[in-house]
Amino acid sequence: MSRYLNPVRPSDQVLRQLIGKFKSLRMVDSANHWIEIANMSKYYMDKVTQTPYASFELLRPTQTPGVYAMAFSNYLYVMYTKKRDETNYKDVFRPLDMPNYEISVITLPSSPGAAIFDKNGIVINGEPLYEGTWSKSRLSQLLPVDYVPSEKR
């Protein structure tokens, strides 16, 4: 998937600063204007490649047994065709000719540029950004694998 940033929409950081500034000055109309702009999509054009990737194009073994790397350029658009999802995600593109299957977009961390994970699917290095269906995961799924709650109450 390729995306192009919306040139009309400033960054989230700039928007937060402007909204906070105008709210603190009690300039409601100006704050509402920037809130409307913040609600715009971050992207003005998305392109989804119609040809699916084969697993060997994305996955590679590493020098460590049982550890793998997943690398791709831009964004990875994942469609799960066994389940439908009617949720309208603000920043996740769905082509009009595509059925409402569950979709997710994965963005890799800029460094090292690949997701390193073990044979159980546990990401070892920087966590990828998930949008769409996979972004709805609950907090319990984001806890470290070796997490043990304390007995104190």
Secondary structure as UniProt FT lines:
FT   STRAND          2..5
FT   TURN            7..8
FT   HELIX           12..24
FT   TURN            25..26
FT   HELIX           28..38
FT   STRAND          43..47
FT   HELIX           55..58
FT   STRAND          59..61
FT   TURN            65..66
FT   STRAND          67..70
FT   STRAND          76..84
FT   TURN            90..91
FT   TURN            96..97
FT   STRAND          101..107
FT   TURN            110..112
FT   STRAND          115..118
FT   TURN            119..120
FT   STRAND          129..132
FT   HELIX           133..136
FT   HELIX           139..142
FT   TURN            145..146
//
